[in-house]
Amino acid sequence: MVIARLVAAPLVTVALGMVLAKVGFHLPTVARVIVVLVAAMPVAIVCSVMAERYGGDTQLAAQGIFLTTLFSLFTVPAAVLSGFLNQAGASFQMATSSLFEYFRTVVS
C-alpha cells in the first residue's frame, strides 16, 4: 500500500502526462510539477475520519497515514532531487523559479 501510494502513483501520473502530451494536451510547467508533487504526497488524515464514520478499518487507515507520512519524508525529496520532475517536463530550478514567480504575481 505504501509503495503504491508514494512510488506508483507519481509514476503513473508522469506516464499519463507523457501520453497526454503525445496526443497534444500540454500543461504549463508549474501545473505539471504540482500534479506530480500532489501525486507523491502521503495519504490524507481524512482517510481515518471516513473509515471511522463509515465503519471501515480505522487501524489500517491510521497505519496508512503514519507510514505514508513517514516514508514521504524520503520519497518526495528523492523524487525532486533525482530528476523525477524532469520527466514531468521541468527541472528543479525551473520549477522553483516558476513557482516563486507565480506566487509573487498572485501576492502582488
Residue pairs with C-beta under 8 A, 6 or more apart in sequence:
1 64
1 67
2 64
2 67
2 68
2 71
5 42
5 43
5 64
5 68
6 40
6 42
6 68
6 71
6 72
6 75
7 75
9 39
9 40
10 36
10 39
10 40
10 79
10 84
12 39
13 35
13 36
13 39
13 88
14 36
14 84
14 87
14 88
17 27
17 32
17 35
17 36
17 88
17 89
18 87
20 26
20 27
21 89
27 35
27 89
29 89
29 90
29 94
29 95
29 98
30 90
30 95
30 98
30 99
30 102
32 88
32 89
32 90
33 85
33 88
33 90
33 95
33 98
33 99
35 88
36 79
36 84
36 85
36 88
37 76
37 79
37 80
37 85
40 72
40 75
40 76
40 79
41 72
41 76
42 65
42 68
42 69
42 71
42 72
43 61
43 64
43 65
43 68
43 69
44 65
45 65
47 61
47 64
47 65
48 58
48 61
48 62
48 65
50 56
50 61
51 57
51 58
51 60
51 61
52 58
52 61
78 84
79 85
80 92
81 92
83 91
83 92
85 91
85 92
85 95
90 98
